[in-house]
Amino acid sequence: MGRVTLVTVIPFGAAKEDEQRAKAMLQEQVERMAGTPGLDVLEGHPSAALERLAVEGGYDLLVIGTRGSGRKKALLGSAATEVAKQVTVPVLLVGADHPSRSAAAAAGSPADRQDRS
């Protein structure tokens, strides 16, 4: 069975309240999902943090919710676009149902594929 981890990235030095809000948002999403996804709040720049997650976690795919303001950002989201350009694993960009929220999920790993064999 594949593994899904929900992730959000907060800036370096963000307040504890920001981290707590991020965890609460992820927990809300976890409760909507079937199965038991992992969740994590990463600190740093989104593209660097998600690249590190993908490589260290052995994920096959990043699914990134998009948001933003303005016509182009509303379609793609500037952070999501930057991540898609810089990470070394495939990225699927998905428009968010709630424009004020965005999260990323990383799915599948080489170990997961071996378990299915």
C-alpha positions as CSV (number, residue, x, y, z in Angstrom):
1,M,0.0,0.0,0.0
2,G,1.3,3.5,-0.9
3,R,2.1,6.0,1.8
4,V,0.6,9.5,1.8
5,T,2.0,12.4,4.0
6,L,0.3,15.8,4.2
7,V,2.8,18.6,4.6
8,T,2.8,22.4,5.0
9,V,5.8,24.6,5.0
10,I,6.2,27.7,7.3
11,P,8.9,30.3,7.1
12,F,12.1,30.0,9.3
13,G,11.5,31.6,12.6
14,A,7.7,31.5,12.4
15,A,5.8,32.0,15.6
16,K,4.7,28.9,17.5
17,E,1.1,30.0,16.9
18,D,1.7,29.7,13.1
19,E,3.0,26.2,13.5
20,Q,0.0,25.3,15.7
21,R,-2.4,26.7,13.1
22,A,-0.6,24.8,10.4
23,K,-0.9,21.5,12.3
24,A,-4.6,22.1,13.0
25,M,-5.2,22.8,9.3
26,L,-3.4,19.5,8.3
27,Q,-5.3,17.6,11.0
28,E,-8.6,18.8,9.6
29,Q,-7.5,17.5,6.2
30,V,-6.4,14.2,7.6
31,E,-9.9,13.7,9.2
32,R,-11.4,14.0,5.7
33,M,-9.2,11.4,4.1
34,A,-9.6,7.6,4.0
35,G,-6.7,5.7,5.5
36,T,-4.1,7.1,7.9
37,P,-1.9,9.7,6.1
38,G,1.1,11.1,8.0
39,L,1.4,14.8,8.5
40,D,4.3,17.2,9.0
41,V,5.0,20.9,9.3
42,L,8.3,21.7,7.7
43,E,10.2,25.0,8.2
44,G,11.9,26.9,5.5
45,H,11.5,27.8,1.9
46,P,8.8,25.6,0.2
47,S,10.8,24.3,-2.7
48,A,13.8,23.4,-0.6
49,A,11.8,21.9,2.2
50,L,9.6,19.8,-0.2
51,E,12.7,18.7,-2.2
52,R,14.3,17.5,1.0
53,L,11.2,15.7,2.0
54,A,10.8,14.0,-1.4
55,V,14.5,12.9,-1.5
56,E,14.8,11.8,2.2
57,G,11.4,10.2,2.3
58,G,11.8,8.4,-1.0
59,Y,8.5,9.7,-2.4
60,D,7.6,9.2,-6.0
61,L,5.2,12.1,-6.4
62,L,4.4,15.5,-4.8
63,V,0.8,16.7,-5.0
64,I,0.6,20.4,-4.3
65,G,-2.5,22.5,-3.7
66,T,-2.3,25.8,-5.4
67,R,-3.5,29.2,-4.3
68,G,-2.6,32.8,-4.9
69,S,-3.9,36.2,-5.9
70,G,-4.2,37.7,-9.3
71,R,-5.0,35.9,-12.5
72,K,-1.8,33.8,-13.0
73,K,-1.3,33.1,-9.3
74,A,-5.0,32.0,-9.0
75,L,-4.3,29.4,-11.7
76,L,-1.0,28.1,-10.4
77,G,0.2,29.8,-7.2
78,S,3.7,31.2,-7.2
79,A,5.1,28.9,-4.5
80,A,3.6,25.8,-6.1
81,T,5.0,26.8,-9.5
82,E,8.4,27.4,-8.0
83,V,8.3,24.0,-6.3
84,A,7.3,22.3,-9.5
85,K,10.2,23.9,-11.4
86,Q,12.9,23.0,-8.8
87,V,12.1,19.6,-7.3
88,T,13.5,16.4,-8.8
89,V,10.4,14.3,-8.4
90,P,7.2,14.6,-10.5
91,V,4.7,17.2,-9.2
92,L,0.9,17.3,-9.6
93,L,-0.5,20.8,-9.1
94,V,-4.2,20.8,-7.9
95,G,-6.4,23.9,-7.5
96,A,-7.5,24.4,-3.9
97,D,-11.2,24.3,-2.9
98,H,-10.4,27.0,-0.4
99,P,-8.1,29.7,-1.9
100,S,-6.9,30.6,1.6
101,R,-5.5,27.2,2.2
102,S,-2.7,25.2,0.6
103,A,-1.0,22.0,1.5
104,A,1.2,19.4,-0.2
105,A,1.1,15.7,-0.1
106,A,3.9,13.3,-1.0
107,A,2.9,9.8,-2.1
108,G,4.6,6.5,-2.7
109,S,8.1,5.3,-2.1
110,P,10.4,2.6,-3.4
111,A,9.8,0.7,-0.2
112,D,6.1,0.8,-0.8
113,R,6.5,-0.7,-4.3
114,Q,8.5,-3.6,-2.8
115,D,5.7,-4.2,-0.3
116,R,3.2,-4.6,-3.1
117,S,5.3,-7.2,-5.0
